[in-house]
Amino acid sequence: MPRRREIREKALQGVYAWLLTQEDPRKVFDKVLSKSYKKLLEDFERYSSKYPENDAQFLHDLFFGVTRNYENYIQAIKEKVENWDISRIAVLDKAAMLLALSEIENFSSIPVKVTINEYLDIIKNFSTPKSTIFVNGIIDSIHLDWIKSGKIQKK
């Protein structure tokens, strides 16, 4: 769904800004994402037959899923990057991983492969050439751990 790609990119901007500023998530959402959120909400209300899914809610839940579960997601990433200081991970790559984990955990109807591929395509355009390999390895490994532990169950 092309529209979801745009929403993921907007959420990436918001999480990136939040990671850089460490401001209250609500302030960051208002500064960075409120205009997009309001537009998506208007589209949903006005054109529900064309946009049957509430994309505004998707944006909101993605962003706040990261901020609400940040410590858990960072811990999961840390466990996968042995002998590597997490502060050395590019902020954009970290933001993409956090969003992917939020989406995997909180949106059971979206297949994991779709989530991972979407974020890999996004960072391919904005990050380093090797970022996709790194991010893919980390997210895939965490997702497999979560399935084994029963933390996530996909439809």
Residue pairs with C-beta under 8 A, 6 or more apart in sequence:
3 51
3 55
4 55
4 58
4 118
5 118
5 121
5 122
7 36
7 40
7 55
7 58
7 59
7 62
8 62
8 99
8 118
8 119
8 122
9 122
10 33
10 36
10 59
11 33
11 59
11 62
11 63
11 66
11 99
12 92
12 95
12 96
12 99
12 122
12 126
13 32
13 33
14 28
14 29
14 32
14 33
14 63
15 63
15 66
15 67
15 95
15 98
15 99
16 91
16 92
16 95
17 28
17 31
17 32
18 25
18 28
18 63
18 66
18 67
19 91
19 94
19 95
20 91
21 28
25 63
25 64
25 67
29 37
29 60
29 63
29 64
33 59
33 63
36 59
37 56
37 59
37 60
38 56
40 54
40 55
40 56
40 59
41 54
41 56
43 50
43 51
43 55
44 51
44 53
44 54
44 55
44 56
58 107
61 106
61 107
62 99
62 102
62 103
62 106
65 102
65 103
65 105
65 106
66 73
66 95
66 98
66 99
66 101
66 102
69 101
69 102
69 105
70 98
73 97
73 98
73 101
73 102
74 86
74 98
76 101
76 142
76 145
77 86
77 89
77 94
77 97
77 101
77 138
77 142
78 86
80 137
80 138
80 141
80 142
81 89
81 138
86 94
89 97
90 127
90 128
90 131
92 123
92 126
92 127
92 131
93 123
93 127
93 131
93 134
93 135
96 119
96 122
96 123
96 127
96 135
97 119
97 135
97 138
97 139
99 119
100 115
100 116
100 119
100 135
100 139
101 139
101 142
103 110
103 115
104 112
104 115
104 139
104 143
104 146
104 152
105 146
105 151
105 152
107 115
108 152
108 153
108 154
108 155
109 155
111 154
112 143
112 154
116 136
116 139
116 140
116 143
119 135
119 139
120 132
120 135
120 136
123 131
123 132
123 135
124 131
124 132
143 152
145 151
146 152
147 153
147 154
